[in-house]
Structures are given as C-alpha cells and as structure tokens.
C-alpha cells in the first residue's frame, strides 16, 4: 500500500495528540491530586467514591450532630442526677441527727428547716436544662419541672389576652387549675397510720368531741364538769391505714370543663376522621368522689365513696370498722380501716391497683407540676375559651438515631429520679411538730395553773390534774410521732437515694454506650476516609515519574515526527 505524505502526517498528528492527552491527564492529576476529573474518566473509581462519600456523610451526621448532642444531653443529665444524689446524702445525714430522741422541739424545727431547704434544692435540680431545654420533662422540653414565677406571670398574661380576667390577683391561687389528677397505688403505698384523738367516754355516754384532745378553751374555763369531759383515758392513738396522695391541700370544689372522650385504658376516642371527640366533663368534688379498685387489666372491680374531712379526728372510731374511706384534703391522706385495707391489699397482691382522682388549684413556687407524674387536665386558662390541656403521657422519650437502625433513648423522666414522697415526708413532720407545740403549750399552761393554789380551789386543782395528765399523754404521743417520723426518714431518704442512684446508673450505662458508639464511628470515619483517599487520590511519586516519562515520550515523538515530516519523495528522486 502506498503511504502518502498526507497519510503519514495524519498518523503522526494522531499519535502526538495521544501523547499530549496522556500528558494533559497526568498534569491534571498532579494539580488536583485526584485520579479522575470526571466520572467518565474512571467509572469504577467514581462509583466507589460515591459510596464512600455517602458513608462519610452519614457518619458525619451521626458523629458530628446526633451523637454529640446525645452525649451532651446525657452528660448534663448525669451531672444533675449526681448533684441530686449528693443532696439526698445530706438529707439522710440530717434525718440521722434529727432522730436523736434527746432533741428539743426547737432543735427538731431546725432540722426540719434544713431538710426542707435540701428537698427544695433537690427538686430545683429537676429544672436542669441543656441548650435551654429541660432534661427531665420528657418531650415537653420547654415545660419546667416545678412551678416558678415566670409560669404564673405567663399564665396571667394568657388569661388577660384571652379576656378571662376572673380569679386574677397578685397571688397564685386559681392561676393554674389541675383537675382529675389520677394517682394509682400499689402494695408498697399501703401504710399503717396512727393519729391521736379524743375518744367517746362510753361509760358516761358523753358525745365524742371533734378535737385531737383537750382545748385551750377548756383549760381557760376550768369547772367541775371538766372531769366528766376529758381525762387521761380519753386521749388515745387511733390505728388505721392510709394511702398518701402526692400533694396536700386538695381542692374539694367541682369543675366543669371541655375535655376529650377516653376509653377505659385512657386512650382518646376519635371520630371517623381521626379527630379526638370533645365532650363537656365534670371534675367532681367532695360530694361525689370515689376510689376505685382495678385489676391487672385496669378493669374496675370495686369502688367506694370518699368522704372529705378537714381533720383526722373528724373520723369516729366506728367509721373505721366499715366500708368508709376518708380524705383529709388538708394533708392529702386517704384514711380507712382494716376491712378496706384487706380489700385493697388482696387486689394489689393479685397485680391490681387502687386509683383515685382529685382536683388541686392552689400552687406555689417550687411545687412539682403534676403533668410530669400523672394523667391530669389543666383548665387554668378558662373553660370559656376551650383551652384545657389534657396530659395523659408522662413517660415520654427523647431518642437519637446514632447509627444504622440504632436508636438510643437519652432522657430520664422526672419520676425516675425525684420522688414526691420526699416533700410529703416533711409536710407530715411539719404538722407533727405543730402538734407537739400545741400539746406542749397546753402542758405548760396547766402546770402553771396547778401551781397556783391561791387562785384555784382544791376541786379545780384536782380537775386541772386530770387535764394535765391528758395533755401530757397528748404531748407524749405527739413527741413519739415526730421521733418516729424522723427515724423512718433515715430509711426513706435512703430509698430516695437508691431510686436516684438507679437512674444515675442507667444514665451512666447510656453514656458509656454513646462513648463506645462515638469511638466506633470515629474509627469508621478514619478507615473510610483512608479508603476513599486510596480510591480517589493519586500516588504523587508514581505520577511524577509517569509525567516525566510522558514528557520524554512526547518530546521524542515531536523530534521523530519533525524528521519524518522533513523528508519527501522528491528528496530520493
């Protein structure tokens, strides 16, 4: 085949372009440090790069955001729990010192005030925040754990904005109204309960007095009839049982509000369009409250009416032998006799519970909000604008996706750390200390009167002696009760510590898991980054050698092409 000059030139240019393209490719690799500039340069490497980049992007999301946020949340929570545990250690120490039977009542008050400050600090820990989000209030991270001044101020503003100005005052009363606060009790909540009362003198048939013992009025009006009314034998400790509500100062009023229909399990009933069905509901007061016994499937198996009382000694002894249940709405104690106790304990031992709902509208700074513990409804803004808040889920979770199909709960609910019994114990001690003061005042007054033989006749001094014996017995019972409460407080405060400690242990386990996950993700990130680098990046040394070789090859090709192009057929003719 005859090869013309034109054909030779075309072949030479083609080969020169190939060399030049190779040199250009190598130069681009040297400048970009990448094996390719476009996917079509190397589709296999490009496809692998996409997979590596997707994996790294996912890891960066988990590691740079989710895991980091989760660890921040759990670290904050664990620190708060540790602080709470330190407070509870101090609380137990105070109980131990207060349980000394040689303490005077003023000393007991000092211990009480110290412990009240500690418990208030304990609940203040429940308001711990992480990035301005409350860590112990479940998914309601903008909702504080306890009431504070801002809560009440905001509620007053809401009521004014809604035109509902009723019950607005400088005080907090009626700013928040919680109704149908539903508490359930198990066998651990069933307690023996003792209170001091004046018992009817069955021998004389005198009516039972509605007092814990003798009164200052009786002491001031000494007369020959006093002996027939009260002496040492009339002051007795009444043995009963109780379930203690989580709050005192229960409201006996009845409220009507706009709520939602629920089934027996507490789930909202919806219409055919999936919307909750509203209904006008009534939160009952003292005239028609009932306490319910539930089986383990939450079915009602029995119920009893509840009578509201203001003082424990309003209960007649005979009332404790029947099917009556009393609620001291001042102290928040459900009180009953052995017959009811046996029915409650039988159901509880078979997996059942006892349920009771009540209303409370008097709230103060530092009180724990009930929605973090119980099903309840807040109608504080006003029923006329239908803004009742229905709280039916206090076991809320905050979860973070920290890996492929790996979700971790990072929050601890308040009820897992902060026992409401801690403040209720101190409420009971406060009332008992007041009873000691009242009894001691009567004893001191009668002792002064007994020594005043000039003012009182022999018969009156004898009556004073009877009253003094009754007052001393009342004082003895009251003092024994305080000492017992302080002594029991040592065990109870340890229980509260154990509860917080368990929550801290669970949170510590979560922190360790997150730390392991972070380390694993960090290692994966390093490994995948190295693999992506090996896949995409050039070996500079090797590429530099290739560039030199390509440059030499290109130069040689130019020289050869130049010489060939200079020759033609004419030169040989």
C-alpha positions in Angstrom: 0.0 0.0 0.0 1.3 3.4 -0.9 1.7 5.8 2.0 1.5 9.3 1.1 2.9 12.3 2.9 -0.6 13.3 3.9 -1.3 9.9 5.4 2.0 10.0 7.3 1.3 13.4 8.7 -2.1 12.4 9.9 -0.7 9.4 11.7 1.9 11.5 13.3 -0.6 14.1 14.5 -2.9 11.4 15.9 0.0 9.8 17.8 1.2 13.2 19.0 -2.3 14.0 20.3 -2.5 10.7 22.2 0.8 11.6 23.9 -0.4 15.1 24.6 -3.7 13.8 26.0 -1.8 11.4 28.3 0.5 14.3 29.4 -2.5 16.5 30.0 -4.2 13.9 32.0 -1.1 13.3 34.2 -0.7 17.1 34.6 -4.4 17.4 35.8 -3.8 14.5 38.3 -0.7 16.2 39.6 -2.5 19.5 40.1 -5.8 18.0 41.5 -4.2 15.1 43.3 -7.2 13.1 42.1 -7.2 10.1 39.8 -10.0 11.5 37.7 -11.6 14.8 36.9 -14.9 13.5 35.5 -16.7 10.2 36.3 -16.3 9.1 32.7 -12.5 9.1 33.2 -12.8 6.1 35.5 -16.4 4.9 36.2 -15.4 2.2 38.6 -13.4 4.5 40.9 -16.2 7.2 40.6 -18.8 4.7 41.7 -16.8 3.6 44.7 -16.2 7.3 45.5 -19.9 7.9 45.6 -20.4 5.0 48.1 -17.5 6.3 50.3 -18.9 9.8 50.3 -22.3 8.6 51.2 -20.9 6.6 54.1 -18.8 9.5 55.3 -21.8 11.9 55.1 -23.8 9.5 57.2 -21.1 9.1 59.7 -20.6 12.9 59.9 -24.3 13.3 60.6 -24.2 10.7 63.4 -20.9 11.8 64.8 -20.9 15.5 64.3 -24.6 16.1 65.3 -26.6 13.2 66.7 -24.0 11.5 68.9 -22.5 14.8 70.0 -26.0 16.2 71.0 -26.9 12.9 72.7 -23.7 12.8 74.7 -24.2 16.5 75.7 -27.7 15.7 76.9 -26.7 12.6 78.8 -23.7 14.3 80.4 -25.9 17.1 81.6 -28.5 14.6 83.0 -25.9 12.5 84.7 -24.3 15.6 86.4 -27.7 16.7 87.6 -28.5 13.2 89.0 -25.2 13.2 90.8 -26.0 16.6 92.3 -29.4 15.2 93.4 -27.6 12.2 95.0 -25.3 14.5 96.9 -28.3 16.4 98.2 -30.0 13.2 99.3 -26.9 12.1 101.2 -27.1 15.3 103.1 -30.8 14.8 103.7 -30.1 11.4 105.2 -27.4 12.9 107.4 -29.9 15.5 108.7 -32.5 12.7 109.4 -29.9 10.8 111.3 -29.1 13.7 113.5 -32.8 14.7 113.9 -33.7 11.1 115.0 -31.8 11.7 118.3 -34.5 11.3 120.9 -32.9 13.9 123.2 -33.6 16.8 120.8 -35.9 19.6 122.0 -38.7 20.7 119.7 -36.8 23.9 118.7 -33.9 21.6 117.6 -36.3 19.5 115.6 -37.6 22.6 113.8 -34.0 23.5 112.9 -33.5 20.1 111.4 -36.9 20.4 109.6 -35.9 23.7 108.0 -32.5 22.4 106.9 -34.2 19.4 105.3 -36.8 21.5 103.7 -34.1 23.6 102.1 -32.4 20.4 100.9 -35.5 19.0 99.4 -36.3 22.3 97.6 -32.8 22.2 96.2 -33.4 18.6 95.2 -36.5 19.5 93.2 -34.7 22.5 91.8 -32.2 20.1 90.2 -35.2 18.9 88.2 -35.2 22.2 86.3 -31.7 21.4 84.8 -31.5 22.5 81.2 -29.3 21.5 78.2 -29.3 24.2 75.5 -32.3 25.8 77.1 -34.2 22.5 77.1 -35.4 20.9 80.3 -33.8 17.4 80.5 -36.2 15.7 83.0 -39.6 16.7 81.4 -39.7 14.2 78.6 -40.6 15.6 75.1 -42.1 18.7 76.7 -38.6 20.3 76.9 -39.9 23.8 77.2 -42.0 22.9 80.2 -40.3 23.4 83.6 -40.3 20.7 86.2 -41.5 22.9 89.0 -43.7 26.0 89.1 -41.8 29.2 89.0 -42.6 32.9 89.0 -42.4 33.0 85.2 -45.0 30.2 84.9 -47.5 32.2 86.9 -46.7 35.5 85.1 -47.2 33.9 81.7 -50.5 32.4 82.8 -51.8 35.7 84.0 -50.8 37.2 80.6 -52.6 34.4 78.8 -55.7 34.9 80.8 -55.7 38.6 80.2 -55.1 38.1 76.5 -58.0 35.7 76.3 -60.2 38.2 78.1 -60.6 35.8 81.0 -59.8 38.1 83.9 -61.7 36.2 86.6 -59.6 35.0 89.6 -56.6 37.0 88.5 -54.9 38.5 91.5 -51.4 39.0 92.9 -51.5 35.6 94.4 -51.1 32.4 92.5 -54.3 30.9 93.6 -56.5 29.9 90.7 -53.9 30.8 88.2 -53.4 27.1 87.4 -56.3 24.7 87.9 -55.5 21.0 87.7 -58.4 18.6 87.7 -58.8 14.8 87.5 -55.2 14.3 88.8 -55.3 10.5 88.7 -53.0 8.6 91.0 -52.6 4.8 91.2 -51.3 2.9 94.2 -49.7 -0.5 94.6 -49.0 -2.6 97.7 -45.9 -0.5 98.5 -48.1 2.5 99.0 -50.4 0.9 101.6 -49.3 2.1 105.0 -50.3 1.8 108.6 -51.4 5.2 110.0 -51.9 6.5 113.5 -53.5 9.7 114.7 -54.3 11.0 118.2 -58.0 11.7 119.0 -60.3 12.1 121.9 -62.4 9.0 122.2 -66.0 8.9 123.4 -66.5 8.0 127.1 -68.7 5.0 126.6 -69.3 4.8 130.4 -70.9 8.2 130.7 -72.3 8.3 127.2 -70.8 11.8 126.6 -70.6 12.6 122.9 -67.3 12.4 121.1 -65.5 15.8 120.8 -64.2 16.9 117.4 -60.8 17.7 118.8 -57.4 15.9 119.0 -57.5 16.3 122.8 -58.3 19.0 125.3 -58.6 22.5 124.1 -57.2 25.8 125.4 -60.8 27.0 125.8 -61.5 24.1 128.2 -58.3 24.9 130.1 -59.3 28.5 130.4 -62.8 27.7 131.7 -62.0 25.2 134.5 -65.2 24.0 136.1 -66.4 20.9 138.0 -67.7 19.4 134.8 -64.3 19.2 133.2 -63.5 15.8 134.7 -66.6 14.2 133.1 -65.5 15.5 129.6 -61.9 14.5 129.4 -59.1 12.9 131.3 -56.1 10.7 130.5 -58.1 7.7 129.4 -59.9 9.7 126.7 -56.7 10.5 124.7 -55.9 7.6 122.5 -54.0 6.7 119.4 -56.3 5.5 116.7 -54.9 2.8 114.5 -55.9 3.0 110.8 -54.4 2.6 107.3 -53.8 5.2 104.6 -52.8 5.9 101.0 -50.9 9.2 100.8 -51.5 11.4 97.8 -48.6 13.2 96.3 -50.0 16.6 97.2 -51.6 18.3 100.2 -54.3 21.0 100.2 -56.6 19.1 97.8 -59.5 21.2 96.4 -62.9 19.9 97.2 -64.6 22.0 94.5 -66.3 20.7 91.4 -65.2 22.0 87.9 -66.8 21.7 84.5 -64.5 21.9 81.5 -64.2 21.0 77.8 -62.3 17.7 77.6 -61.9 14.7 75.3 -63.6 11.3 75.5 -61.3 8.4 76.5 -61.7 4.6 76.7 -61.1 2.6 79.8 -57.4 2.5 79.1 -57.1 6.2 78.9 -56.8 6.4 75.1 -58.5 9.2 73.2 -61.7 8.2 71.3 -61.6 9.5 67.8 -64.3 10.2 65.2 -64.3 8.6 61.7 -61.9 11.4 60.5 -59.4 10.6 63.2 -60.2 13.7 65.3 -60.5 13.4 69.2 -64.1 13.7 70.3 -64.7 16.6 72.6 -67.2 16.5 75.5 -68.1 18.6 78.5 -66.7 16.9 81.5 -67.1 17.4 85.2 -64.2 17.0 87.7 -66.1 16.0 90.8 -65.7 17.5 94.3 -66.1 16.2 97.8 -69.8 15.2 97.5 -69.3 12.5 94.8 -65.7 11.4 94.8 -65.0 7.7 94.6 -61.9 5.5 95.0 -61.6 2.5 92.6 -60.0 -0.9 92.8 -58.6 -2.1 89.5 -57.5 -5.5 88.3 -54.2 -6.0 86.4 -56.0 -5.2 83.1 -57.2 -1.9 84.6 -60.8 -3.0 84.8 -62.8 -1.6 87.7 -63.7 -4.4 90.1 -65.0 -2.4 93.1 -65.4 1.2 94.2 -66.1 3.1 97.4 -67.3 6.7 98.1 -64.8 9.0 99.7 -65.8 11.4 102.5 -63.8 14.7 102.7 -62.7 15.7 106.2 -60.6 18.6 107.4 -59.1 16.9 110.5 -58.2 13.3 111.2 -60.1 13.4 114.4 -63.3 14.1 112.5 -63.3 10.3 111.9 -65.3 8.4 114.5 -63.7 5.1 115.7 -66.7 3.1 114.5 -66.2 4.5 110.9 -63.0 2.6 110.6 -64.7 -0.8 111.0 -66.9 -0.4 107.9 -66.5 0.3 104.2 -65.8 4.0 104.6 -62.8 5.9 103.1 -61.9 9.4 104.2 -59.8 12.0 102.6 -58.2 14.6 104.7 -58.0 17.2 102.0 -55.6 19.4 104.1 -53.0 16.7 104.5 -53.8 14.6 101.4 -54.3 11.4 103.3 -56.8 8.7 102.2 -57.7 7.0 105.6 -59.6 3.8 106.1 -59.9 0.8 108.4 -58.8 -2.8 108.2 -61.8 -4.0 106.2 -60.9 -1.7 103.3 -57.2 -2.4 103.8 -57.8 -6.1 103.3 -59.8 -5.5 100.1 -57.1 -3.1 98.7 -54.2 -5.5 99.6 -56.0 -8.5 98.1 -56.4 -6.7 94.8 -52.8 -5.3 94.9 -51.3 -8.7 95.6 -53.0 -10.0 92.5 -51.5 -7.4 90.3 -54.2 -4.8 90.7 -54.1 -1.3 91.8 -56.2 1.4 93.6 -57.0 4.6 91.7 -58.2 8.0 92.9 -58.7 11.3 91.0 -58.8 14.7 92.6 -58.5 18.4 91.9 -55.9 20.9 93.1 -55.9 24.6 92.4 -53.5 26.0 95.0 -49.9 26.0 93.7 -46.8 27.9 94.8 -43.3 28.4 93.6 -41.3 25.2 93.8 -44.3 22.9 93.6 -43.7 20.0 91.2 -46.0 20.1 88.2 -48.4 17.1 88.2 -48.3 16.5 84.4 -44.8 15.1 84.8 -46.1 12.3 87.0 -49.9 11.8 86.5 -52.7 11.9 84.0 -54.4 15.2 84.6 -56.1 18.2 82.9 -55.1 21.8 83.3 -58.1 24.2 83.0 -56.3 27.2 84.4 -56.8 29.5 81.4 -60.5 29.2 81.5 -63.2 26.9 80.2 -64.9 29.6 78.1 -62.1 29.6 75.5 -61.7 25.8 75.5 -58.0 25.7 76.3 -58.0 22.8 78.7 -54.6 21.0 78.4 -55.1 17.2 78.7 -51.9 15.5 79.9 -52.1 11.7 79.5 -48.5 10.8 78.8 -45.8 11.5 81.4 -43.5 8.7 80.3 -42.2 10.4 77.2 -38.9 9.5 75.5 -36.3 11.5 73.6 -34.4 9.3 71.2 -31.5 9.9 68.9 -30.6 7.9 65.8 -26.9 7.2 66.3 -26.3 4.6 63.6 -27.9 2.3 61.0 -31.1 1.0 62.7 -29.6 2.1 66.1 -31.8 4.4 68.3 -31.0 5.3 71.9 -33.2 6.9 74.5 -31.2 9.7 76.1 -33.6 11.2 78.6 -34.6 10.2 82.1 -38.1 11.1 83.2 -38.6 13.0 86.3 -40.5 10.3 88.1 -37.4 8.0 87.8 -35.3 10.4 89.9 -37.4 12.7 92.0 -39.7 11.0 94.5 -42.6 13.3 95.5 -42.6 11.5 98.9 -39.5 13.5 99.9 -41.6 16.7 100.3 -44.6 14.8 101.6 -42.5 13.3 104.4 -41.5 16.8 105.5 -45.1 18.0 105.3 -46.0 15.4 107.7 -43.1 16.2 110.0 -44.2 19.9 109.9 -47.7 19.0 111.0 -46.4 16.7 113.7 -44.1 19.5 115.0 -47.0 21.9 115.2 -48.9 19.2 117.2 -46.0 18.9 119.6 -46.0 22.7 120.1 -49.7 22.8 120.7 -49.6 20.0 123.2 -46.6 21.5 125.0 -48.4 24.8 125.2 -51.3 23.1 127.0 -48.9 21.2 129.3 -47.1 24.3 130.3 -50.3 26.2 130.9 -51.8 23.5 133.1 -48.5 23.2 135.1 -48.7 26.9 135.8 -52.3 26.6 136.9 -51.6 23.6 139.1 -49.0 25.6 141.0 -51.4 28.4 141.6 -53.2 27.1 144.7 -54.3 30.6 145.7 -56.4 31.1 142.5 -58.0 27.7 142.2 -60.0 25.6 144.7 -59.0 22.1 145.7 -61.7 20.7 143.4 -60.5 22.8 140.5 -56.9 21.8 141.1 -58.0 18.2 141.0 -59.7 18.9 137.7 -56.5 20.6 136.5 -54.6 17.5 137.4 -56.9 15.4 135.2 -56.4 17.8 132.3 -52.7 17.9 132.8 -52.5 14.1 132.7 -54.5 14.2 129.4 -52.3 16.9 128.0 -49.1 15.1 129.0 -50.3 12.0 127.3 -51.2 14.0 124.2 -47.7 15.6 124.3 -46.1 12.2 124.7 -48.0 10.8 121.6 -47.1 13.9 119.6 -43.4 13.7 120.5 -43.3 10.0 119.8 -44.8 10.6 116.4 -42.2 13.2 115.5 -39.3 11.0 116.6 -40.8 8.1 114.7 -41.1 10.2 111.5 -37.5 11.3 111.8 -36.4 7.8 112.5 -38.4 6.5 109.5 -36.9 9.3 107.4 -33.5 7.7 107.6 -34.8 4.6 105.8 -37.0 6.6 103.4 -34.2 9.1 102.4 -32.0 6.1 101.6 -34.8 4.7 99.4 -35.0 8.1 97.6 -31.2 7.9 97.1 -31.4 4.4 95.8 -34.0 5.5 93.3 -31.9 8.4 92.1 -28.8 6.2 92.1 -30.6 3.6 89.9 -31.5 6.3 87.5 -27.9 7.5 87.5 -26.6 4.0 86.8 -29.0 3.7 83.9 -27.8 7.1 82.5 -24.2 6.1 83.1 -24.8 3.0 81.0 -26.3 5.2 78.3 -23.2 7.5 78.4 -20.9 4.5 78.1 -22.8 3.2 75.1 -22.7 6.6 73.4 -19.0 6.8 74.1 -18.4 3.4 72.5 -20.6 4.4 69.6 -18.6 7.7 69.2 -15.3 5.8 69.3 -16.6 3.3 66.7 -17.9 6.0 64.4 -14.6 7.9 64.7 -12.6 4.7 63.8 -15.0 4.1 60.9 -14.6 7.6 59.7 -10.9 7.3 59.8 -11.0 4.0 58.0 -13.4 5.1 55.3 -11.6 8.4 54.8 -8.4 6.4 54.2 -10.2 4.0 51.8 -11.7 7.0 49.9 -8.3 8.6 49.7 -6.7 5.4 48.3 -9.6 5.1 45.9 -9.5 8.8 44.6 -6.1 10.2 45.3 -3.0 9.6 43.2 0.4 8.4 44.3 2.3 11.6 43.7 5.7 9.9 43.4 4.4 7.4 40.8 2.5 10.0 38.9 5.6 12.3 38.9 7.6 9.5 37.3 4.8 9.0 34.8 4.7 12.7 33.9 8.5 12.7 33.3 8.2 9.6 31.2 5.2 11.0 29.2 7.1 14.3 28.8 10.2 12.5 27.4 8.0 10.3 25.2 6.2 13.4 23.9 9.4 15.2 23.2 10.9 12.2 21.4 7.7 11.9 19.3 8.0 15.5 18.3 11.6 15.0 17.2 10.8 11.9 15.2 7.7 13.5 13.6 9.8 16.5 12.7 12.4 14.5 10.9 9.9 12.3 9.1 7.9 15.4 8.0 11.1 16.9 6.5 11.6 14.0 4.1 9.6 13.6 0.9 9.7 11.5 -2.3 11.4 14.4 -4.1 14.4 14.0 -1.8 15.0 10.5 -3.1 14.5 11.1 -6.8 
